[in-house]
Amino acid sequence: MRHGEVHNPEGVLYGRLDGFHLSDLGHEMARRVADHLADHDVTHVVASSLLRAQETATPVAEAHGVGITTDDRVIESANAFEGQLVGSMRPVDFLRPSHWSKIANPLRPSWGEPYAVVAERMLAAIADARSAARGHEAVVVSHQLPIWTARNALMGKRLWHDPRKRECRLASLTTLTYLGEELESITYSEPAAALLAQSHGGTG
């Protein structure tokens, strides 16, 4: 599950920065997903340590009477542009000479944590969540890039991609269904879809 909308009126690329809570709409998104999962057999809930992930996981965990396991293997990826006001930046602003080293290799990517590293830590966390909830269901609350990277890795696709084409909107569910040890299917849904039109979007 990706977290809900974050209160971020200035358009900061918040990344791993502390102090970014869900907006009121983000809290409602989290409740919508908890309602959607109310009749699911959830016995294990995991979230990164970032506030937006913890706050998104809370209604799901409470609905099933379980605690939240904090696992920073599902945390947002590191990003050299973290803290900048990307909401007001134009594409040309990223081409300043001071940014050249950061954008030199989009396949790695050179502006942050390598996709291969993100995939490795996410798949390890998913495996542990599966073990903890074996025979039941687990919910892992993470962030857009790590979720999309894990999905590409599980589907055998290349890890580098166009960020604008990620299918991972706010409070969405990317569901992995296993039969024994075999991954049987990957499906995508948006239980809070009716709220997305009210959202200002955001990254993370």
C-alpha angles and dihedrals in degrees: 000000000000116000123254129257116309125221099247111141094164095055097240118175090235099183107158095346115133125238102044107130129184116272119238087264090050091055090051090050090053091051091050091054091046089053090048091053096042094106094043122105096245113167101157131045123187130184139169116253093253113113095238091056094045092049091048092050095049100079091046093050093045092049090057099037096242134121128244118257109211112218120170092195083086095049124125114280119261114260131189090214092058113136096024123123096247091164089075098036122106121216089253090059090069089060096067113127090247089062099045095098090050095054098036095106117028091175094067090024107242094198094064152344112348114257090233091058092048091050093049095052094042094051091048091051092047091051091052092047090052091051092049092051098035110163090014137055133281129200118208116191111206141139136280103259096043092047093049092045092051091048092052091048093050091048092050093244128140113275100222113082148150106279090213090065099055114127095214114104126176115300091001125149124228101191123204114197118194131193103201105313095335122098103233101181147349116214134176130213141166111214090174094047093125089063098048094085089063093052127102089213114222135177133273 
